[in-house]
Amino acid sequence: MESITIGVLQPLSTIFQLSKEFGRGLKDAVNAEAGDVKVEIINEYIASGDTLTVEKAISKLLTFDEVDLVTGIVSNRVIEKIARKFLDNEKVLLVNNLGGHVPNVAELNKNVFLNSPHLWRHAYTIGNWGVKTFGKKGMFIGAVYDAGYSFSQMFYEGMMAADATAEWSFSVPPMRNPGELTNMDVIFPFLEQYQPDFIFAAFCGKETTQFLNEMIKRGWHKKTKITGLPYLTAPFNPLDDDVTVYTTAPFANEPDVLPAEVFYHLGRQSGSIIANAARTSNGHDLAQHIAKNLQLFHLSAKTDDDSRLTIMRNDMVAGKSDFSAAKVTDWGTFPLAIEQLRPLTQGIISGWFNPYLCV
């Protein structure tokens, strides 16, 4: 291709500058790797990333701007609603997200590609590793917002795969009032009732600090093991006592990428993929060239049955603004295999359409 026009979908987050960081990574890679290909980037703001707003943005990009490809940050649930547009228009959609939902493979097509750390797989790994390491009793705890993704489902699947007699329980407080944080008091009677060996905590932003301090206040940080996604420790604020939290690392093959750097990293990856495909494409086979990239998930992607994720031990000292993190192990995860993914999305699917952390 002599030139390529890229549409970029930019959601809002009050926790991380995810769109700004993604855009910076995209531009850095394109500028470095596009060679003689002329590149135009058109940004479209999509607020919280709801389906209606995303559909309007895509219609503009495809019809008015006549882009060759759309990328940016969109949830897997929204992909289900917009994928057909890219098949009908023979354009490429290269979606980036953290992986709040299991991808619904029934709604994908040959023009849709997903670049993600797939955090739903991390939840599976933690459930599986937790049972094998700490005991059979695992409990999912999270705010309503963070519980509205595939994390509890896959945490359960991981536990059951480790031991069919494992005991899964959960505690999810009611929806918070506007402008307020989640009422954590609701959680602790259920902790007392089920006495879990380990918990999977799904919170983000200020609520991570609030939750951990409530665990400390009630002494539960010494009674049960605390596990979670990488964003249970990012952003991080000082805590009221020493505590250890086990999390996954965002990318097992990129151990130096911190949670807060994931969006730049995804942007850089996408920019590199797009630039290399544009250089080798004749303009009509862009999707075929993008499909050659092994890190992307799509309908013809090779199954990664032996994929593993990294478990980290995070030791936090009371009052300190940082903490030490050390690798514990690499642990198997759920394969990105079409037929194994298909049953996971055939039941009732939660209604959250905005990307995880876009709050």
Order of alpha helices (4+ residues) and beta strands (2+ residues): beta-alpha-beta-alpha-beta-alpha-beta-beta-alpha-beta-alpha-alpha-beta-alpha-beta-alpha-beta-beta-alpha-alpha-beta-beta-alpha
